[in-house]
Amino acid sequence: MSSLGNLTVLTGPSGVGKGTIVRKILDNHRDVWLSISATTRQPRSGEIDGQHYLFLEKKEFQKIIDKEGFLEWASFSNNYYGTPKKIVKEKIEKGTNVLLEIELEGARQIRKSFPEALQIFIAPPNLYELEKRIRGRGTETEEDIRNRLAIANKEIIAKKEFDAVVVNKDIDQAFREIEGLMGLKTKI
Ligand code: 5GP
């Protein structure tokens, strides 16, 4: 009998460096598969449909909600984001280790539907550093930056709900900690 793959949820405020950490995990561990989310937000420059996200119109997103096609979905800073259910379940059933990079409400939903999933919260060293990183990225409007910082405050308060909290002070150290939590062997 083949064993099931593990499900790991990575959550943390916008700008905390989740994307960079996820990249490092995927580059170092070919056996980990990242779920590609659907979103109604506009692509940022350089983002490719089907690779970074499935970029959908609100109507299309709603249709998937109606069909119960999402494992979880949430509204974040005036847009919808969701994890496609079918492919994630198939991957886990085939024994693949699956990674979800999602916000707090989605993580809470997964906690109910997949209580066995490992939930990791990535926290910034402090809010000043987080704001500096979001602004430095230069990809959001001022309104969106303010929204994201307000959400960040709420997310950081909820970090206690997670199985583990990793402070991203140093990207390599944070990556190593997450590797350890996920039970992945570090390559030297
Ligand atoms: P961004 O617009 O910066 O790409 O993503 C905004 C937030 O949405 C981030 O916190 C990201 O982790 C989260 N997110 C991305 N995909 C999903 C998803 O499928 N579900 C949920 N709940 N959040 C997501």
Residues whose N, C-alpha, C, O or C-beta is under 5 A from the ligand:
A	BS01	5GP	G12 S14 S37 A38 E72 W73 A74 F76 Y81 G82 T83 E101 I102 E103 G106
